Amino acid sequence: MTKRMILVAGNIGAGKTSLTERLGSRMGWQTAFESVAENPYLPDFYADMKAWSFHLQVFFLGHRADQYLEIVNSPQSAILDRSIYEDAYIFARALNHLGNLNERDYFSYRRVFDLVVSNLPSPDLMIYLRAPVNVLMERIRKRARDIESGITEEYLSLLESYYDDWMVTFDLCPVLTIRTDDLDFVHKARHLDIVMQRIQDTLAGKEEVVFLKDK
């Protein structure tokens, strides 16, 4: 069986972790998730974002590059929750726009980022999960994570606009875009089956896939 590497991307609350967990379990693939609890800069970052944004982004870059290379060197197929590319094209850009990452630090970070990713092999597929901002906010409220308590609709809308920009130029691999507001792959096995079929069809080069909603 051909080894595959799939990245799952999308805004906060889009369903990346849930989908990664279930696809990994169903397909018997290795899974990898972003390190939040192990990030030593998070407490400082939330106390003073302007002082610690650069450090936070560099840590995430190193962590994801290590994770990515570990997956590349493993014989197992794998699914990664969030991509290394989102750190730069979405979150570092947002920090810069909001004034928390100054121009000098943003430029320095992007130079290091570009050097790191230029040496990474391309993934086989990017799954891009989308949902309306009001749906994302409701999901964030329901899971009630302390770390997400300050997230606003305006911030999610800003991130969504950056995702739109990024998707226009992303060409490292095929992109499978999935709207998750009508999908419940956590509680409905049929919905997970649909997503898996779409993934398999996309990897096989099939372009037309029809999603039939439950009646």
GUKEMI-514174 format. One record per atom (N, C-alpha, C): x, y, z; residue in one letter. Coordinates in steps of 0.05 Angstrom, whole numbers, plus 5000, padded with zeros to 4 digits. Layout:
% GUKEMI-514174
XYZA ...
***
This chain:
% GUKEMI-514174
501749765000M 500050005000M 501850255000M 501150444983T 502650694981T 502350865006T 504650955016K 504551135040K 503351405032K 501651505049R 500351765045R 500751945069R 500852205063M 500952405085M 498852615079M 496952645097I 494752835094I 494853045116I 494453295108L 494353515127L 491453605130L 490553665154V 487853765159V 488154055168V 486954235152A 487254525158A 484454645162A 484354875174G 481855015177G 481755195202G 479855365202N 479555565223N 479055425250N 479255575272I 478755475299I 475855385301I 475455145310G 472755035312G 471654905288G 473254875267A 472254755242A 471954455243A 473354325263G 473054035266G 475553875260G 477854015259K 480353885251K 481153655269K 481253695295T 482153495313T 480253255313T 477653305313S 475653095313S 475952925288S 476253055265L 476552905240L 479152745240L 481252865249T 483852735249T 483752475266T 482552505290E 482352275308E 480752045295E 478552115283R 476751905273R 477851785247R 479051945230L 480251835206L 482651655213L 484251745232G 486551575240G 485651305251G 483551315268S 482551065279S 481250885258S 479651005240R 478250845220R 480150725199R 482150885192M 484050795171M 486550655181M 486850665208G 489250545219G 491850705213G 491550965209W 493851135203W 494851275228W 497351345226Q 498651495248Q 497351775248Q 497051895272T 496052165275T 497952335290T 497852595284A 499652785298A 498053045303A 498353155327F 496853385335F 498653615344F 497553865343E 499254085351E 499654085381E 502054175389S 502854175417S 502054435430S 500054425448V 499254665463V 500154645492V 499554425504A 500254385532A 503254395536A 504754305516E 507654285519E 509154545510E 507654745502N 508854995493N 509655165517N 512255205522P 513055355546P 512555655544P 511755755521Y 511456045517Y 508556135520Y 506655955521L 503856035521L 503056205545L 503856135570P 503156315592P 504256595589P 506756625580D 507856885575D 506457025552D 505856875532F 504456995508F 501857115516F 500256975532Y 497657085539Y 497857315559Y 500057325573A 500457545592A 501457795577A 502957765556D 504057985541D 504557905512D 502557925495M 502757825468M 504857965451M 505158225455K 507158365439K 509958275445K 510458205470A 513158135478A 513857845470A 511757675468W 512357385465W 511357255439W 510157405422S 509057295397S 511257165380S 513457295377F 515657185361F 516656925372F 517056915399H 517956665411H 515956435408H 513456505411L 511356305408L 511356185379L 511456365359Q 511456275332Q 513856105325Q 516156175335V 518656025330V 518455745342V 517255735366F 516955475379F 515055295362F 512755405354F 510955245338F 512255155312F 513855325299L 515155255274L 517055025279L 518655035300G 520454815305G 519054555312G 516954585328H 515354345335H 514054215311H 512854375294R 511454255271R 513454145250R 515754275248A 517854175229A 518853895239A 519353875265D 520153615277D 518053405272D 515553485277Q 513353305274Q 513053215245Q 513253405227Y 512953345199Y 515153155190Y 517653205197L 519853025189L 519652755201L 518652735226E 518252475238E 516152315222E 514052445213I 512052305197I 513252225170I 514852405158V 516052345132V 517852095134V 519252075155N 521151845159N 519851595169N 517351605176S 515851375185S 514751215161S 514650955162P 513550795140P 510450805139P 509250915160Q 506350915162Q 505051155149Q 502751115137S 501151345128S 500251505152S 499851765148A 499251935171A 497352165164A 495952265185I 494252495183I 495152695204I 495652945196L 496553155214L 494453355219L 493853405245D 491953605253D 493253885252D 492454045234R 493554315228R 496254285214R 496754465195S 499254445179S 501254655188S 503754605182I 505854785188I 505455055173I 504155035150Y 503755275133Y 501855475145Y 499855385161E 497955565174E 499255745194E 501455655207D 502755815226D 503656085214D 504656075190A 505656315177A 503456465162A 502056325144Y 500156455127Y 497556555141Y 497056435164I 494556515179I 495256655205I 496556505223F 496756605251F 498956815255F 501256785243A 503356985245A 502457245230A 501057205208R 500057435193R 497957585210R 496257435224A 494257565241A 495657715264A 497657595276L 499057725298L 500357985288L 501457975264N 502658215253N 500458435247N 498258345236H 496058535230H 494958665255H 494758515276L 493658615302L 495658775318L 498158785309G 500158945323G 501658795345G 501358535346N 502658375367N 505358265357N 505858275332L 508458175320L 509358395302L 511458545310N 512358775295N 513558695268N 513958885251E 514858835223E 517558695223E 519358785240R 522058665241R 521958365248R 520458305270D 520158025279D 518657855258D 516557975246Y 514957835226Y 516757765202Y 518357945193F 520057895170F 522157685177F 523357695201S 525257495210S 524057225212S 521657215223Y 520256955225Y 519656835198Y 518657005179R 517956905153R 520456805137R 522756925142R 525256835129R 525956555139R 525756515165V 526356245176V 524256045167V 521756125167F 519555945158F 520055855129F 520656045112D 521055985084D 523355785080D 525455825095L 527755645094L 526955365103L 525455345124V 524655085135V 522854935116V 520755065106V 518754925090V 519854865062V 521855015053S 522954955026S 524254685025S 525054575048N 526354315048N 524554085057N 521954145059L 520053935067L 518753815042L 518453555042P 516953425019P 514053505020P 512753524997S 509953604995S 508153385006S 505953465019P 503953265027P 502453145003P 500952935007D 499352814986D 496652954983D 495653065005L 492953185004L 492653385027L 491353605022M 490553795042M 487453785044M 486453725068I 483653735073I 483054005087I 481554175073Y 480954445084Y 478054445094Y 477754465120L 475054465132L 474054755135L 471554795127R 470355055128R 467655045143R 466955265157A 464355295169A 463855595173A 461355685173P 460855965178P 461856045206P 462456305208V 463656405233V 461756365257V 459156395253N 457256365275N 457256075284N 457555885266V 457755595274V 460355545289V 462555665280L 465055635295L 464855745323L 463655985326M 463356105352M 461655925371M 459555805360E 457855635377E 459355385386E 460955275368R 462655035376R 464655115397R 465855345394I 467855435413I 466655485440I 464255595440R 462755635466R 462155375479R 461255185463K 460454925475K 462854775487K 465154785474R 467454625485R 468754775508R 468355035511A 469055195534A 471855165544A 473755185526R 476555175533R 477555445543R 478855445566D 479855705577D 481555855557D 483255705542I 485055825524I 483655975501I 481155905496E 479656015474E 477556225483E 477656295508S 475556475519S 475556755507S 477756845496G 477857115485G 477357125455G 476756905443I 476256905414I 473657045407I 473857215387T 471457375379T 470757305350T 468257375342E 467457335314E 469257495295E 470057735304E 471857895287E 474457755282E 475557635302Y 478157495299Y 477757255280Y 475657095284L 475156865266L 474756955237L 473357185234S 472957295207S 475557375194S 477357495210L 480057565200L 481557315191L 481557105208L 482856865200L 481656745175L 479056745173E 477656635150E 478556785124E 478857045126S 479757195102S 482557115094S 484257055114Y 487056965108Y 487056685097Y 485256515106Y 484956245095Y 484156265065Y 482356445059D 481456485032D 483756575014D 485356755024D 487756855009D 489656625004D 490156465025W 492156255024W 491256035005W 488755965005M 487755754988M 487955824958M 487856074952V 488156164924V 490856094913V 492956114930T 495656074921T 496855804928T 495555654945F 496755394954F 496755194931F 499055084924D 499354904901D 501154674907D 501754614932L 503554394938L 502354114934L 499754104935C 498353844932C 495353904927C 493853694920P 490953744917P 489653834943P 487553994941V 486154084964V 483253984963V 482353854984L 479553764986L 478153945006L 476354114997T 474954305014T 472354175023T 471854175049I 469454045060I 468054245079I 465554305074R 463854465092R 462954285115R 463554365139T 462954195162T 460454275178T 459154495170D 456754575184D 454454375181D 454454235158D 452354035154D 453353745159D 455753725168L 456953455174L 457253415204L 456653165212D 457153095240D 458552825240D 461152835234F 462752585232F 463452485260F 462752625281V 463252535308V 461152325316V 458652395310H 456352225319H 455052065297H 455552125272K 454251985250K 456351845233K 456351575234A 458251415220A 458051465190A 455551505180R 455151545151R 456651805142R 456652005158H 458052255150H 461052205149H 462152055167L 464951985166L 465551825141L 463751645134D 464051485110D 464151655085D 462551865085I 462452055062I 465152195060I 466152295082V 468752435082V 470952245073V 470951995083M 472951805075M 472851745045M 470451725034Q 470151675005Q 471151914989Q 470652154998R 471652384984R 474652394985R 475852315007I 478852315009I 479952104989I 478751864989Q 479751654971Q 479451734942Q 477151864935D 476651944908D 478652164899D 479252354917T 481152564911T 483952454908T 484752274925L 487452154922L 487651994896L 485351884887A 485351724863A 485051904838A 484652164842G 484452344819G 481652394809G 479652304824K 476852344815K 476052624825K 474752784807E 474253054814E 471353104823E 469452944814E 466653004820E 465652814842E 464952934864V 463852784887V 461352924896V 459152774900V 456652894909V 456152824938V 455553034954F 454952994982F 451853014985F 450652794993L 447752794997L 447052835027L 445653045033K 444853105061K 442752895070K 442652855096D 440652685107D 437852815103D 435952645096K 433252755093K 431852775120K 
***
